[in-house]
Amino acid sequence: MKKEIFTVLLLLAVMTVVQAQKPLTIEPGSEKFGNTDCPGIWIDIPETNLETIRSNWVKAIEKGTKSNALKTGDEVTLFGALIGDIYDGPINVFSKLIGQDSLVKLFVSVEITRDVFTAPNSKENENMKAFARSFAKDQYQKVAEDQLSKEENKLKDLEKQLVSLRKDKERYEKEIQNANTTISEENYKIGSVKKEMAVTESTLDSKSTELSRMDDGDQKKATQSEVKELQKRKKSNMKDISTSENKISKANTEITDNNNNIAANLKHQDEVSAQIADQKVVVRNYTEKLKNIKSY
């Protein structure tokens, strides 16, 4: 059941990767800033956060100039920007950022001189589009890199989990091996003690019979002392046998428990191995997604 659920989630994740991978679209547009109609372009930046894009866009256009961008509502304006990739000289950048469910729309317009904006098909206009596209690509690429990193970390965690499970299985097997060794050793002890006890019991029977026929005296006292020592030895033998039997019983329980642990462990290993195989597919898809974005 868990495997089926994971497989469904995997398929959804793979579909999400495929569906979420969108091109960077650029369209011409015009927006009014104050009383001025500013011609420019709209570019869509998929899977991004509005505040993050706004912050990074401000940094991108402020780079190389001491001027500070003016941020008003959804507008970001910078006068006297020095962006050599667009124009060899100061320019005014008018931009808007609008957040939607799955992307951020960025409008960019560049004023070369007073009321003179980049003309369609001009070098400056193409430079402006290239600059905006490069910015959008970098932002989308960072998103894809973060996504890939997260999925790679998931894969590493699963692989670590599998290594841990394998180590657990080795530990269970070692404990079974030790338990079997204990059983062999204790069975050998029991056999030796039983042989010793058989001799003790035989001697005890003989001495007890002899004692019952003896008259009181020093010899009888000596025999009584031997009988007591033999009884004490027999009791010690029985205690040793009981101790060994308890160890054998404990070892057998340990073997049963560890065999159950191994069965559960192998099942868990199969589940994690399947998840690893599935997660590799996810990582491969995100890797392909990042590769495609880099090729934009």
N, C-alpha and C positions, 0 to 999 in steps of 0.2 A: 504493500500500500504506500509506504514512504517513497519507494523508488518510483512508483507511478506518479505520485504528486510532484516529485522532483523533476521527472521527465516533462510533465506539463509545464512547470515553471521554466524549465530550460527552453522549451519551444516558444513560450511567450517572450523569454529574454532574447532569443535569436530573432524572432519576428520584430521585436522592438528595435534591435540593432539595424535590421534591414530597413524598417520603416523610418527610423529616426535619421538615417543618413540622407541628408538633403544637400542639394547643390547651393552654391552661393549665387543667388540671383541679383542682378543689377538692372534697375530700370530708371529711365529718365524721369524727372519730376520737378516740381516747383513749389516752394513754400514761402509764405510771407513772414518776414521778420520785421516787426514794426510796420512801417508803411512801404517797405521794399519787398518786391517779388524777387526771390532768389532762385534762379534755375540751378539744378544740380542733379543728384542721383539718389535713389533709394537702394540700399543693399540689405538683404536679409542675412542675419547671423543665427543659424539654427542652434537649438538646445542651450541657449545661454541665459544668463541672469541680467536683468536690466541694470541693477546697481553696479554689478561687476563690470559690465561693458561700458557704462558711463564713466566710471573711475578710470578704466584703462584707456578709453578714448581721450579723456582730458590729458592724461600723461603723454599719450602719443602726439597730440597736437601741440602741447606745451614744450615738448622736448626741443632744446636748442634755442629757446627764447626765454626772456625774463618776464614776459607778459603772463598774466593769469587769466584763465578762461572764465567767462561769466556764465553762471548756471542759473537759469530761470525756468522753473517748471520742467518741461521736456526739452528745452532749448539749451544748447551749449555754444557759446560764441567766443571766438578769440580774435582780437585785433592785433595786427603786427606779428602774426605767426611767421616763423622762419622754418619752412619745410622745403628743403632743397630738392626733395624727390618730386615736388609739384612745380615749384617756380623758384628762379634765382632772384629772390628778393622777398620783402615782407608781403604777406597776404592776409586777408581777413577770411576766417573760416566760420561759416554758419552751419550749424548742425542740429538735428533733432533725433531723439531716441525714444522709441515707443516699444514697450514690452507687450508681447502677446504670449499665449499659452506655451508655445513651443519654440519661440524665437524672439530676437530683438531686431526691430527695423531701424536702420540708421540712415538718416538723410544727411548728405554732405553737399555744401555749396561753397565755392571759392571765389572771392572777389579779388581781382588782380589790382585794380585801381578803383577809385571812386565810381560806383555804379557800372563797373566793367567786370563782368563775370567770365569764367572760362566758357569759350564758345564750343558748341558741339563739334566733334572731330578734330578739335585743335590739340596741339601737343600738351598744353596745360590741362585740358579736360581729360585726355587719356591718362596723364600722370595722376590726376585727382582720382580717377576710377581705379588705377593700379594701386594707389596708396590706400584707398578705402578697402579694396579687395584684399590687399596684403594684411591689413589690420583684421578684417573679418576672418580671413583664413587662419591667422595666428590665434584668434580667440576660439574659433571652432576646433582648431587643432589641440589647444590646451584642454578643452572639454573632453575630446576623444582620448587624449593622453591620460587624463584623470580616470576616465571610465575604464580604460585598458589596465591601468595600474590597480584599480580596485578589483577587477576580475582576476588579474594575475595574483594578487594577494589572496583571493579566495582559493585559487588553485594551489598556491603554496600551503595554505592552511590545511586543505584536504590532503595534500601529499604528506605533510607533517603528521596528520592524523593517521594516515595509513602506516607510516613508519612506526609510530607509537603503538598501533595495534599489532604490528608484526613483532615488535619487541615484547609486548605483553604475551603473545603466543609463545615466543621463545622462553619467557619466564615460566609460563604454565608447564611447558614441556620439561623444563629443567626441574621444576618441583615434582612432576610425575616421576622423572628419573631418580630424583633423590628419595622419593617415597618408596619406589621399587627397591632401591638399594637398602633402605631401612628395613623393609619387609624381609629381604634375603638375610640380612645380618641378624635380625631378631629371630627368624626361624632357625637359623644356625645356633643361636644362643639357647633357644628352647630345647633343641635336640641335644645339645651338650649338657644342659642342666638336667634334662630328663634322664640321661644316662647316669649322671652323677647321683640323681635322686634315687634311681633304681638300686644302685649300690648301697646308698645310705639306708633305704627301706629294708633291703635284705639284711644288712648288718644289724639294723634296729630290731627286726623280727628275731634274729638269732640271739641278740643280747637280751631282749625282753623275755624270751623263753628261758634263757640261762638264768636270768635274774629271778624268775618265778620259782626256780628249784634250789636256789642258794639259801644257806642258813645265814642268820645275822652275823655280821662281823665286818672287818676291814675290807675283805674282798668284795662283799656285797655292796658296800658303800662306794667302792671304786667303780663297780659295774653300773650302779645307779647313776653315777656321775657321767659315765660314757653314754648311757641311754639318754640322759638329758641333753648332752652335747649333740647326739645324733638327731634327737627331736628338734633341737634348735636349728641344726643344719637343714633338716627337711623343710622346716617352716621358711627358712631363708630361700631354699630352692623354689618353693611354691610362690613366694613373693616375687622372685626373679622372673618366673614363668608368667605370672599375672602382669608384671610390668611390661614384659616383651609383647604379650598379647594385646595390651592396651595400646602400645606403640604401633602394632600392626593394624589394629582397628582404626586408629587415627590416620595412619598412612593410606589405608584403603579409602577412607572418607575423602582424604585430600586428593587421591587419584580420581575418584568419581567427580568431585567438585571441579577439578581442573579439566577433566575431559568435557564436562558441561561448559566450562569457560571457553575452551578451545572451539567447541561447536558454535557458541554464540559469537566468538571472536571472528571465526571464518566467515560467518554470515555477515557480520558488520564489515569485514574487509571487502567482501563482494559488493556491498552497498556503496562503500566509500570509493572503491575502484570504479564502479559505474558512474558515480558522481564526478570523479576525476576525468573520466573519458568525456562525459557531457560538458564539464567545465572547460576542457581543452577546446571543444567546439566553440564555446562562447568566447574564449580568449582569441581563438583564430579569427572569429568574425569581427571582434573589436580591433584586432591587429589589421585586418583587411580594411576596416572602416578608416582607421588612422592613415593607412597607406593611401587610400583613395583621396582623403582630405589633403594630404601632403602633395598629391599630384594636381590639385586644383590650380 
